[in-house]
């Protein structure tokens, strides 16, 4: 395994690409009003908002999951059994 395989190219080229992408992302984040001082505050706010929305979303998701599973799981099981029976010995 050589360096090109590990890094996805020559190490210097990878460092240059990562630096350029980091600059672009930094500009975009600054345009959105996110800087180093408030980055972790924003992450904390995002996680709290997701947590606050989470419990209602979990109930909603489970209802659709169970309804869909009533149809999907039997079809999947039938296709698996059919594939096993069709398989030449």
Order of alpha helices (4+ residues) and beta strands (2+ residues): alpha-alpha-alpha
